[in-house]
Amino acid sequence: MPHSISSSHFREVPYDISFSGSGFLATYQLGVVLCFLKHTPWILQSAPHILGASAGSVVAAAVVCKINPATIRDEIILFVKQVMAAPLGPLNPSVNVFKWLESVLRKHLPSDAHHFASGRLGVAVTRLSDGKHLIVSEFQSKEDVVNALLCSCFVPGYCGFLPPAFNGVHYIDGGLSGFQPLLSGASSHTLTVCPFSGEADICPADPPCVMDLVASGALLKVNMANTFRIINGLYPVTLEAAEQAFSFGYKDAIDFLQSNDVALAKVGRSVSHGSSNGNATSPNTSKVEEQKMKGGEQTDLKTSFKEHRSMQMFSSTVQEPSEDPLHHFYLMKNVLMGNVTTYLSMFGLPVRIFSHLLLPLVVSFYAVLQSRQGLKMLLKDIPEFVVWNWYFIGHCGLFFLNIVICSLKKLIKDRLTQMTLLLLWLKVYTQHKAV
């Protein structure tokens, strides 16, 4: 993991904090925030600006508005469970990522969120009309904060087809134009946090790889572990990935603090002042003891999280049964496919295989039945719908094309640099041997 922040500089200058796009792995960044709150709250309190793109903007808002990171983590974990229970995951019509995010923001953001956020929270967005990368930092009301965060998290097609607006201007996912948001001229004074391994200051530590991926200016490693993280960020495959990301974020933040002299001293003081039995931890604690201490923290963290989840699961079993859209989906699926599969089984066609083949068609039919009012609105606003989708296709196409071009340019540059160094070494070696 690269640590571009020097101890002396970090001691004198307060750093901005930037949270990259992260999707459902925003739990990793929430783990980092919890570690800072527990050991070095001064890092968060002294940061002039807290920046975020896509789901990272929600983490940034939680920091600025002083929301418990465990609260947002639990919301994400519960929603991931709902997503995984639905066929096709987040692509199922009964799963509305955008509506869920809006409800979470309105539920947990304080009524005076704009007072906390104005001038300090930087929400990265991509202007739909021209694809320009902007950072919104001025808010007049809580509604402004909510709208800005919704704009930053709106992935075309994934979250819907009609983009949200902030102050009358339509924006989409900030990660499309700036995956790791930075203020202009302040990139050398920014602490970057990313759930994907790369060049961020706090990120998963993966071994060196053959090729790097350049996404909107951010460098990510190309390996199996990182590929799995990216997939889980957009399309959660396992619940454990989101749960473990929280613990990994906490651990990587501890590693970052221990690699920084000033932060390590702060950790030592906070532990010594917080001990109730009088056994103060000295700054000269051995590495073995530090590892044990860190391991104990992680055990407590995981244990408390598991206990919290078990309590939630127990409480959910004693609640009155509520109306669940998934129940309607399975009912519709069984009714539509019951007679069809029965007749086809007479001809020897495996029922289970055919039911899986028909699943996309059933989901589409279910979506039409469940959203007739939305379909009417879509037909009414079809010219606007066509225009927005034209912009969506253009911006997404440029995003992926830019990834390919920038990644290839970096790969060629790295190979040429290696060849140049090799030729220089051969030249020096030949001259030395001739002498």
C-alpha positions as CSV (number, residue, x, y, z in Angstrom):
1,M,0.0,0.0,0.0
2,P,1.6,3.3,-1.0
3,H,1.9,6.0,1.7
4,S,2.6,9.3,-0.1
5,I,2.1,11.3,3.1
6,S,5.3,12.1,5.0
7,S,5.3,12.3,8.7
8,S,6.8,15.8,9.0
9,H,4.3,17.2,6.5
10,F,1.3,15.5,8.1
11,R,2.4,16.9,11.4
12,E,2.2,20.5,10.2
13,V,-0.6,20.7,7.6
14,P,-4.1,19.4,8.0
15,Y,-5.1,17.2,5.1
16,D,-8.3,17.0,3.1
17,I,-9.8,13.5,3.0
18,S,-11.1,12.0,-0.3
19,F,-13.4,8.9,-0.5
20,S,-13.4,7.3,-3.9
21,G,-16.3,5.6,-5.7
22,S,-17.0,2.4,-3.8
23,G,-20.5,1.0,-4.4
24,F,-21.6,-1.5,-1.8
25,L,-18.0,-1.7,-0.6
26,A,-18.5,1.7,1.0
27,T,-18.4,-0.4,4.2
28,Y,-14.6,-0.5,3.8
29,Q,-14.5,3.3,4.0
30,L,-16.8,3.3,6.9
31,G,-14.4,1.0,8.7
32,V,-11.6,3.5,8.1
33,V,-13.8,6.3,9.5
34,L,-14.6,4.3,12.6
35,C,-10.9,3.7,13.2
36,F,-10.1,7.4,12.9
37,L,-13.0,8.3,15.3
38,K,-11.7,5.7,17.8
39,H,-8.0,6.5,17.7
40,T,-7.3,9.8,15.9
41,P,-10.5,11.9,15.7
42,W,-8.3,15.0,15.1
43,I,-7.7,13.8,11.6
44,L,-11.4,14.1,10.8
45,Q,-12.0,17.2,12.9
46,S,-9.1,19.1,11.4
47,A,-9.7,18.2,7.7
48,P,-10.7,21.4,5.9
49,H,-12.6,19.5,3.2
50,I,-14.1,16.0,3.1
51,L,-14.6,14.9,-0.5
52,G,-16.5,11.9,-2.0
53,A,-17.6,10.5,-5.3
54,S,-20.5,8.1,-5.8
55,A,-21.0,6.0,-2.7
56,G,-17.9,7.6,-1.2
57,S,-19.9,10.9,-1.1
58,V,-22.3,9.3,1.3
59,V,-19.4,8.3,3.6
60,A,-18.1,11.9,3.3
61,A,-21.5,13.2,4.3
62,A,-21.6,10.9,7.3
63,V,-18.3,12.2,8.5
64,V,-19.2,15.9,8.0
65,C,-22.7,15.5,9.6
66,K,-21.3,13.3,12.5
67,I,-23.4,10.2,11.7
68,N,-22.2,7.0,13.4
69,P,-20.5,5.0,10.6
70,A,-21.9,1.8,12.1
71,T,-25.4,3.1,11.4
72,I,-24.7,3.5,7.6
73,R,-22.9,0.2,7.6
74,D,-25.9,-1.6,9.0
75,E,-28.2,0.0,6.4
76,I,-25.9,-1.2,3.6
77,I,-25.6,-4.8,5.0
78,L,-29.4,-5.1,5.4
79,F,-29.9,-3.8,1.8
80,V,-27.3,-6.2,0.5
81,K,-29.2,-9.1,2.1
82,Q,-32.4,-7.9,0.3
83,V,-30.5,-7.5,-3.0
84,M,-29.1,-11.0,-2.8
85,A,-32.5,-12.5,-2.0
86,A,-33.9,-11.2,-5.2
87,P,-33.4,-12.9,-8.6
88,L,-30.9,-10.9,-10.7
89,G,-29.8,-9.0,-7.6
90,P,-29.8,-5.2,-8.0
91,L,-31.2,-5.6,-11.6
92,N,-34.5,-7.0,-10.3
93,P,-37.3,-4.5,-10.7
94,S,-38.4,-5.0,-7.1
95,V,-35.0,-3.7,-6.0
96,N,-34.8,0.1,-6.3
97,V,-31.3,1.2,-5.3
98,F,-32.1,4.8,-5.9
99,K,-35.2,4.9,-3.7
100,W,-33.4,3.0,-0.9
101,L,-30.5,5.5,-1.0
102,E,-32.9,8.4,-0.9
103,S,-34.8,6.9,2.1
104,V,-31.5,6.3,4.0
105,L,-30.3,9.9,3.4
106,R,-33.6,11.4,4.5
107,K,-33.7,9.1,7.6
108,H,-30.2,9.7,8.9
109,L,-29.1,13.2,7.7
110,P,-29.9,15.8,10.4
111,S,-32.3,18.6,9.6
112,D,-29.4,21.1,9.7
113,A,-27.1,19.0,7.5
114,H,-26.5,22.0,5.2
115,H,-24.9,23.9,8.0
116,F,-22.4,21.1,8.6
117,A,-21.9,20.5,4.9
118,S,-21.5,24.0,3.4
119,G,-17.9,24.8,2.6
120,R,-16.6,21.5,4.0
121,L,-18.4,18.6,2.2
122,G,-17.3,18.2,-1.4
123,V,-19.7,16.1,-3.5
124,A,-18.2,15.0,-6.9
125,V,-20.7,15.0,-9.8
126,T,-20.6,14.7,-13.6
127,R,-22.7,17.3,-15.4
128,L,-24.9,15.5,-17.9
129,S,-24.9,18.1,-20.6
130,D,-21.1,18.1,-21.2
131,G,-19.6,15.5,-18.9
132,K,-17.7,18.0,-16.9
133,H,-16.4,17.0,-13.5
134,L,-17.6,19.3,-10.7
135,I,-17.4,19.4,-6.9
136,V,-20.5,20.8,-5.2
137,S,-19.8,22.3,-1.8
138,E,-22.4,24.9,-1.2
139,F,-25.8,23.9,0.2
140,Q,-28.8,26.0,1.3
141,S,-30.9,23.3,2.9
142,K,-31.0,19.6,3.8
143,E,-32.8,19.0,0.5
144,D,-29.8,20.4,-1.4
145,V,-27.5,17.9,0.4
146,V,-29.8,15.0,-0.4
147,N,-30.1,16.0,-4.0
148,A,-26.3,16.5,-4.5
149,L,-25.6,13.0,-2.9
150,L,-28.3,11.4,-5.1
151,C,-26.7,13.0,-8.2
152,S,-23.3,11.8,-7.3
153,C,-24.5,8.2,-6.8
154,F,-26.8,8.0,-9.9
155,V,-25.4,5.3,-12.2
156,P,-27.3,5.5,-15.6
157,G,-29.4,2.4,-16.1
158,Y,-28.4,0.9,-12.8
159,C,-30.3,3.5,-10.7
160,G,-32.9,4.4,-13.3
161,F,-33.2,6.4,-16.6
162,L,-34.4,9.8,-15.5
163,P,-31.4,11.6,-13.8
164,P,-31.8,13.7,-10.6
165,A,-31.1,17.4,-10.6
166,F,-29.3,19.8,-8.3
167,N,-30.4,23.4,-8.5
168,G,-32.1,22.7,-11.8
169,V,-29.1,21.1,-13.5
170,H,-29.0,17.4,-14.2
171,Y,-26.0,15.4,-12.9
172,I,-24.9,11.8,-12.9
173,D,-22.3,9.6,-11.0
174,G,-19.3,11.7,-10.0
175,G,-17.1,8.6,-10.4
176,L,-17.5,8.7,-14.2
177,S,-15.4,11.8,-14.4
178,G,-13.4,11.7,-11.2
179,F,-13.1,8.4,-9.4
180,Q,-11.0,9.8,-6.6
181,P,-12.1,13.4,-6.2
182,L,-9.4,16.0,-5.5
183,L,-9.5,19.8,-5.1
184,S,-7.5,21.6,-7.8
185,G,-4.1,22.5,-6.5
186,A,-4.5,20.5,-3.3
187,S,-3.8,17.0,-4.5
188,S,-0.5,16.9,-2.4
189,H,-2.5,17.6,0.8
190,T,-5.2,15.0,0.4
191,L,-5.6,11.7,2.3
192,T,-7.2,9.2,-0.2
193,V,-9.3,6.2,0.8
194,C,-10.4,3.5,-1.7
195,P,-11.7,0.0,-1.2
196,F,-9.9,-1.2,-4.3
197,S,-6.1,-1.8,-4.2
198,G,-4.1,0.8,-6.1
199,E,-2.3,4.1,-5.3
200,A,-4.6,5.4,-2.6
201,D,-3.1,6.1,0.8
202,I,-5.5,3.7,2.5
203,C,-6.5,0.8,0.4
204,P,-6.2,-3.0,0.3
205,A,-2.5,-4.1,0.0
206,D,-2.2,-6.5,-2.9
207,P,1.1,-7.8,-4.4
208,P,2.5,-6.0,-7.5
209,C,0.7,-7.0,-10.7
210,V,1.6,-6.9,-14.4
211,M,-0.9,-4.2,-15.4
212,D,-2.7,-1.3,-13.8
213,L,-6.1,0.1,-14.7
214,V,-6.5,3.9,-15.0
215,A,-10.1,4.9,-14.2
216,S,-10.9,8.6,-14.3
217,G,-7.4,9.5,-13.1
218,A,-7.3,6.8,-10.4
219,L,-4.9,3.9,-10.6
220,L,-6.2,0.4,-9.7
221,K,-4.4,-2.9,-9.8
222,V,-5.5,-5.6,-12.2
223,N,-5.7,-8.9,-10.3
224,M,-8.2,-11.5,-9.3
225,A,-8.7,-10.0,-5.8
226,N,-9.4,-6.5,-7.1
227,T,-11.7,-7.8,-9.8
228,F,-13.7,-9.6,-7.2
229,R,-13.9,-6.4,-5.1
230,I,-15.1,-4.4,-8.1
231,I,-17.8,-7.0,-8.9
232,N,-19.0,-7.0,-5.3
233,G,-19.1,-3.2,-5.3
234,L,-21.6,-3.1,-8.1
235,Y,-23.3,-6.5,-7.9
236,P,-22.9,-8.1,-4.5
237,V,-22.1,-11.8,-4.8
238,T,-21.6,-12.6,-1.2
239,L,-22.8,-10.9,2.0
240,E,-19.5,-11.7,3.6
241,A,-17.7,-9.4,1.2
242,A,-19.5,-6.3,2.4
243,E,-19.2,-7.4,6.1
244,Q,-15.5,-8.2,5.8
245,A,-14.8,-5.0,4.0
246,F,-15.7,-3.1,7.1
247,S,-13.1,-5.0,9.2
248,F,-10.5,-4.7,6.4
249,G,-11.0,-1.0,6.3
250,Y,-10.5,-0.7,10.0
251,K,-7.4,-2.9,9.8
252,D,-5.9,-1.0,6.9
253,A,-6.5,2.3,8.7
254,I,-4.6,0.9,11.7
255,D,-1.7,0.0,9.5
256,F,-1.7,3.4,8.0
257,L,-1.6,5.1,11.4
258,Q,1.2,2.8,12.6
259,S,3.2,3.7,9.5
260,N,2.9,7.4,10.4
261,D,5.0,8.6,13.4
262,V,2.6,11.4,14.4
263,A,-0.5,9.2,14.1
264,L,1.2,6.4,16.0
265,A,2.0,8.8,18.9
266,K,-1.6,9.9,18.9
267,V,-2.8,6.3,19.1
268,G,-0.4,5.6,22.0
269,R,-1.7,8.6,23.9
270,S,-5.4,7.9,23.2
271,V,-4.9,4.3,24.5
272,S,-3.1,5.4,27.6
273,H,-5.6,8.0,28.5
274,G,-8.5,5.7,27.8
275,S,-7.3,2.8,30.0
276,S,-9.4,2.4,33.1
277,N,-7.0,0.1,35.1
278,G,-4.1,2.5,35.1
279,N,-1.9,0.4,32.9
280,A,-0.8,3.0,30.4
281,T,0.6,1.9,27.1
282,S,4.0,3.4,26.5
283,P,5.1,4.6,23.0
284,N,7.9,2.0,23.3
285,T,5.6,-1.0,23.2
286,S,7.1,-3.9,21.3
287,K,5.8,-4.8,17.9
288,V,4.5,-8.2,19.2
289,E,2.4,-6.4,21.8
290,E,1.2,-3.9,19.1
291,Q,0.1,-6.8,16.9
292,K,-1.7,-8.5,19.8
293,M,-3.4,-5.2,20.6
294,K,-4.5,-4.7,17.0
295,G,-5.7,-8.3,16.8
296,G,-7.7,-7.9,19.9
297,E,-9.4,-4.8,18.5
298,Q,-10.3,-6.6,15.3
299,T,-11.7,-9.6,17.4
300,D,-13.8,-7.2,19.4
301,L,-15.0,-5.4,16.3
302,K,-16.0,-8.6,14.5
303,T,-17.7,-10.0,17.7
304,S,-19.7,-6.9,18.3
305,F,-20.8,-6.8,14.7
306,K,-21.9,-10.5,14.7
307,E,-23.8,-9.9,18.0
308,H,-25.5,-6.9,16.5
309,R,-26.5,-8.9,13.4
310,S,-27.8,-11.7,15.5
311,M,-29.9,-9.3,17.5
312,Q,-31.3,-7.8,14.3
313,M,-32.1,-11.2,12.9
314,F,-33.8,-12.2,16.1
315,S,-35.9,-9.0,16.2
316,S,-36.9,-9.5,12.6
317,T,-38.3,-12.9,13.4
318,V,-40.7,-11.7,16.1
319,Q,-42.0,-8.8,14.0
320,E,-45.4,-8.9,12.3
321,P,-45.2,-10.1,8.7
322,S,-45.1,-7.1,6.4
323,E,-45.9,-6.7,2.7
324,D,-42.8,-7.8,0.8
325,P,-42.5,-7.1,-3.0
326,L,-40.4,-10.2,-3.3
327,H,-43.4,-12.3,-2.2
328,H,-45.4,-10.9,-5.1
329,F,-42.6,-11.7,-7.4
330,Y,-42.3,-15.3,-6.5
331,L,-46.1,-15.7,-6.6
332,M,-46.2,-14.2,-10.1
333,K,-43.3,-16.4,-11.2
334,N,-45.0,-19.6,-10.0
335,V,-48.4,-18.7,-11.5
336,L,-46.9,-17.7,-14.9
337,M,-44.6,-20.7,-15.1
338,G,-46.6,-23.4,-13.4
339,N,-48.8,-24.6,-16.4
340,V,-46.1,-23.9,-19.0
341,T,-43.5,-26.1,-17.3
342,T,-46.0,-28.8,-16.5
343,Y,-46.9,-29.2,-20.2
344,L,-43.3,-29.0,-21.4
345,S,-42.3,-31.7,-18.9
346,M,-44.5,-34.1,-20.9
347,F,-42.2,-33.6,-23.8
348,G,-39.1,-34.4,-21.7
349,L,-37.7,-30.9,-21.4
350,P,-36.1,-30.4,-18.0
351,V,-38.4,-28.2,-16.0
352,R,-35.7,-26.6,-13.9
353,I,-33.5,-25.6,-16.9
354,F,-36.4,-24.1,-18.8
355,S,-37.6,-22.2,-15.8
356,H,-34.2,-20.5,-15.5
357,L,-34.2,-19.7,-19.2
358,L,-37.7,-18.1,-18.9
359,L,-36.6,-16.1,-15.8
360,P,-35.6,-12.9,-17.6
361,L,-38.9,-12.9,-19.5
362,V,-40.8,-13.3,-16.3
363,V,-38.9,-10.5,-14.6
364,S,-39.6,-8.2,-17.5
365,F,-43.3,-9.1,-17.5
366,Y,-43.5,-8.6,-13.8
367,A,-41.8,-5.2,-14.1
368,V,-44.5,-4.1,-16.6
369,L,-47.3,-5.3,-14.4
370,Q,-45.9,-3.6,-11.3
371,S,-45.0,-0.3,-12.9
372,R,-47.8,0.5,-15.3
373,Q,-48.0,4.1,-13.9
374,G,-44.3,4.4,-14.4
375,L,-44.7,3.1,-18.0
376,K,-47.4,5.7,-18.7
377,M,-45.1,8.5,-17.4
378,L,-42.3,7.1,-19.5
379,L,-44.4,7.2,-22.7
380,K,-45.5,10.7,-21.8
381,D,-41.9,11.9,-21.4
382,I,-40.4,9.8,-24.1
383,P,-38.6,12.6,-26.0
384,E,-36.9,13.7,-22.8
385,F,-36.2,10.0,-22.0
386,V,-34.5,9.5,-25.4
387,V,-32.3,12.6,-24.9
388,W,-31.2,11.5,-21.4
389,N,-30.3,8.1,-22.6
390,W,-28.3,9.5,-25.5
391,Y,-26.3,11.4,-23.0
392,F,-26.0,8.3,-20.8
393,I,-24.6,6.1,-23.7
394,G,-22.2,8.8,-24.7
395,H,-20.8,9.4,-21.2
396,C,-20.5,5.7,-20.3
397,G,-18.9,4.9,-23.7
398,L,-16.3,7.7,-23.2
399,F,-15.7,6.5,-19.6
400,F,-14.8,2.9,-20.7
401,L,-12.9,4.2,-23.8
402,N,-10.9,6.5,-21.6
403,I,-10.1,3.5,-19.3
404,V,-8.8,1.5,-22.2
405,I,-6.7,4.3,-23.7
406,C,-5.2,5.5,-20.4
407,S,-4.4,2.0,-19.2
408,L,-2.7,1.1,-22.5
409,K,-0.7,4.4,-22.4
410,K,0.5,3.6,-18.9
411,L,1.4,0.1,-19.8
412,I,3.4,1.2,-22.8
413,K,5.1,3.9,-20.8
414,D,6.1,1.5,-18.1
415,R,7.5,-1.0,-20.6
416,L,9.5,1.7,-22.4
417,T,10.8,2.9,-19.1
418,Q,12.0,-0.6,-18.1
419,M,13.6,-1.0,-21.5
420,T,15.4,2.4,-21.3
421,L,16.7,1.6,-17.8
422,L,17.9,-1.8,-19.1
423,L,19.7,-0.3,-22.0
424,L,21.4,2.3,-19.8
425,W,22.5,-0.4,-17.4
426,L,24.0,-2.4,-20.3
427,K,25.8,0.6,-21.6
428,V,27.3,1.4,-18.1
429,Y,28.2,-2.3,-17.6
430,T,29.9,-2.5,-21.1
431,Q,31.9,0.7,-20.4
432,H,32.9,-0.5,-17.0
433,K,34.0,-3.9,-18.4
434,A,36.0,-2.2,-21.2
435,V,37.9,-0.1,-18.6
